[in-house]
């Protein structure tokens, strides 16, 4: 049984703050500070360029990738880290399309994160040839998969409401129609049990600054199913994806593994922070995380609905149908969230009217969830949100 009281001690959390926004940015792991000081002073400071070998910087993307792989059911050697999630979406989608050159449709849904859709649209326009990005409502994805579809590009958990897609079921449907399945795990990795192997996913990508607590802008990851490790075409033919990068050949030969999806020089400081953050997951059961997440979110929903009748649940009521976040609707959602933040409960807002809360058992207790609902009740009952200062939108919402 996972000891969540022990994992809470592994994070810096400001005194008096209730943090319900780990689905957007995880808190600072205590171990990260010492790790970064060591990389700065002993490795970079003391070893300089030698540290690529002496501190094994060069293999850090693969080492961190394997640690993430354990959390998403991926075999050793099938996950690479580095770059941003947008870059990894671009790589995965391009490689998937190259595996089905006779088809023209990329299928996604209107609940997908807009950045994924932007990347897809830009890639398809650049490739030309009549390629089409086809969008349907989230609930219509399964029925829209047919033999015209080259690739399904789906985010497992909806960033707005937490609605969860059936990864195994939709992947099976895609394969039956001859399509390739690409999954975005941005709101899944570290939040819910994921098994890309049993789901038979072809490609998966994700960020690490949410539930994995890797820090703002932390490196993303990409999974390539072993069956495609030697044939997935890396559209970004970077030198770190070369079979022998330090041979400095003029011709590109992709690495014979997921390493072909590496692009440029690894961001060593960022990877070191992420590596330290992943220490918190040692010995943690994702089944325990999921069970605790459901308990926390169910308690929060019950408390909010009893205390705040003006808020409307926007997330699926069945916990099996949602990830590890809960959203409520209100026409003044932005102002409500700003008032809540001003009263030391941190969630976030998503347009047009959603107040959104993440449930992260590694550092969130049931008492904190109840206290957060009480603060939200006061914000609503006393109309604390009805202050002009809370209506002015910041650059980041």
Order of alpha helices (4+ residues) and beta strands (2+ residues): alpha-beta-beta-beta-alpha-alpha-alpha-beta-alpha-beta-alpha-beta-alpha-beta-alpha-beta-alpha-beta-beta-alpha-alpha-beta-beta-alpha-beta-beta-beta-alpha
